[in-house]
Amino acid sequence: LDHKENDDLDDEAADLLRERDNQRLQAMANYCQTTGCLRNYILRYFGEEPASPCGSCGNCRAKYRAEDITTHAQMILSCAVRIRDALGYGVGKTLLIQVLRGSRDQRVLQLRLDKLPTYGLLAALPESAVRARVEYLEMEGYLKTDPDHGALLLTPQAREVLFRGKTLTMPVRIEQEERAKAGALPPADADLFQA
């Protein structure tokens, strides 16, 4: 991130500032993706340790079901490894999802990622479902984003899923799932969207 007001900082201080900003950005992204109590997430961010969930935020009032995503997680992690091995570097979330969904995007074809054995493994899932799984793996610490290049990298924790039989269960919000299946927004949201 560019900080014009901090041009006089040395490289080490600038790197520390950039790292702090990246951590803050990741905290915001995690807030958007968490299924835990939102109030407690904010309190923890500011150093407090709440005793129990608030019971009144959107996440506390929502209904969830547990979905075993172990096989999908193995496919996602394996695809990230194969892309890195094929190219010599990792890629960002969007390109990883395109490969998993079997996209014919020009960049996928140009990089010959359509030749990978993991190409199209999650073609049956909507893009939003694949993205949700990738983001869940990142939030849970199996993937991390390189702050300098935006590439998704596997963490040592990923080996537990890939090689040691660890199972993963992801909470799925029921009303969001029902809306996605119906393919439509609720009337009030549809009106807002149209406006």
Secondary structure, DSSP 4 states (H G I P E B T S, - for coil): ---GGGTTS-HHHHHHHHHHHHHHHHHHHHHHH--S-HHHHHHHHTT---SS--S-SHHHHS-EEEEE-HHHHHHHHHHHHHHHHHHSS---HHHHHHHHTT---HHHHHTTGGGSTTTTTTTTS-HHHHHHHHHHHHHTTSEEE-TTT--EEE-TTHHHHHHS----EEEEEHHHHHHHHHTS--HHHHHHHH-
